[in-house]
Amino acid sequence: MTQDSPLRDTAAGPSLSDNANVVVRPPVLWILLVAAGIGLDFLFPLPFMPEGFPAPWVGGGVWLVGFTLAVIAIRQFRRAGTEVQTHTPTAMIVDTGVFALSRNPIYLGAHIGTVGVAIALNSLWILSTLVPF
């Protein structure tokens, strides 16, 4: 392919798209999966934390770490002049800061946040929502 070509190589072959082509936006998917975990836990409780463990405090702290990581990554994207939205083309590859440590620290932050919610609500169902990812 030439540099002038609108096609780009992907693992599945040439593609005209320069975005993630996601069906459901990641924040929406995260909310739906955590809500499903909460619903399942309401119907069929599945605790996993020991009695007396300060789950709300520990879980809240873990969630805060994940949230902070995601916020740092989003700010870094914006400083680089690229969009966080998955439906827009990539303006620049960011490979410094938190992106030097993780290919996608925003998703990592969401996963850490999910673990925090699962701990805080003492729900193995919420933890199991990470399986689709």
Secondary structure, DSSP 8 states (H G I E B T S, - for coil): --TT-S-EEETTEEES--S---SS-HHHHHHHHHHHHHHHHHHS----S-TT--HHHHHHHHHHHHHHHHHHHHHHHHHHT----TTS-------SGGGGT-S-HHHHHHHHHHHHHHHHTT-HHHHHTTTT-
